[in-house]
């Protein structure tokens, strides 16, 4: 995914501010760029970050990696 597409998904799920906080790090942490848009959307469907004032790119990467792992172990149950 392109950085702009990732930003669009963040905004779609109400996390535009979060995206702005981590925008400059997305290229360094390629996990979101290498992901399918469907996976990122499914991730935001199951995870909520509404209570977070700040979320680092490393935390987001950890949660997303965990989501992908669990999804794979459950034969793509979330997508």
Secondary structure, DSSP 8 states (H G I E B T S, - for coil): --HHHHHHHHHHTT-HHHHHHHGGGTTTSTTTTTS-HHHHHHHHHH---TT-S---HHHHHHHHHHHHHHHHHTTSTT-
